[in-house]
């Protein structure tokens, strides 16, 4: 299984939000109310963008 990395781009820097195993987490969970709350708690503010990195491919979720 491949790991999926979820991150945000803040001030030109990538900031790690969380990671997941490809078989255990759906990308919709990262942008759900719970996922956004977790990201907000980690960043200290609501994220304006969230990306996922899968197998070297960067995908913008919001």
C-alpha positions in Angstrom: 0.0 0.0 0.0 1.1 3.5 -0.7 1.1 6.4 1.8 -0.9 9.5 0.9 0.4 12.8 2.2 -2.0 15.6 2.8 -0.5 19.1 3.1 -1.2 22.8 2.7 0.8 25.5 1.0 1.2 28.3 3.4 3.4 31.3 2.5 5.1 29.4 -0.2 6.0 26.5 2.0 4.4 23.1 2.2 3.1 22.2 5.6 2.3 18.6 6.5 -1.3 18.1 7.8 -1.5 14.3 8.0 -0.7 11.1 6.2 -2.7 8.0 5.6 -2.4 4.5 4.1 -4.0 4.2 0.7 -6.2 1.3 1.9 -7.5 2.9 5.1 -8.5 6.5 4.3 -10.6 8.1 1.6 -9.5 11.5 0.3 -13.0 12.9 1.2 -12.1 12.5 4.9 -9.4 15.1 4.5 -11.9 17.7 3.4 -14.7 16.6 5.7 -15.8 18.7 8.7 -13.7 16.5 11.0 -10.7 16.6 8.6 -10.8 20.4 8.4 -11.1 20.7 12.1 -8.0 18.6 12.6 -6.1 20.7 10.1 -7.3 23.9 11.7 -6.2 22.7 15.1 -2.8 21.8 13.7 -2.3 25.1 11.8 -4.0 27.4 14.3 -6.3 28.7 11.5 -8.6 27.3 8.8 -6.6 26.1 5.8 -7.2 27.9 2.5 -6.0 25.0 0.5 -5.4 21.3 0.9 -3.4 19.1 -1.4 -2.7 15.4 -1.5 0.5 13.7 -2.8 0.0 10.2 -4.2 2.8 8.3 -6.0 4.5 11.6 -6.8 1.3 13.2 -8.2 0.1 16.4 -6.5 -3.6 16.9 -6.5 -5.4 20.0 -5.2 -8.5 19.1 -3.1 -9.6 22.6 -2.0 
